[in-house]
Amino acid sequence: MRGHVPDSSAAHPYEDWFDGLRGITACGDAHFAIVRDRCLHRPYVDEELWIAKITRALTSGPPVLTLEELACRTGLHEPEIRRAVAWHNGHGHRPPEGR
């Protein structure tokens, strides 16, 4: 069984209408309900979704050189980009050890 749950950390690699949805797979209805319920307890944070969109724009396609280009590629407005970056910086996101 397959389905989708809201997840602000999920940005689809190339189909932005799936942004904010995490695909889940389970072996049956009961298992699907358990997995879905676990996922639904996770808070949905707009800024986290925006960071996922920004990351996709910065890691695919031609380089983004200006804030205006980033806004165009993500569909976000400048204040949203600034809020997303502030949220990201405030949550102590660091690369994994050894990198």
Beta strands, then each sheet from edge to edge (+ up, - down):
strand 1: 2-6
strand 2: 21-25
sheet 1: 1+ 2-
end
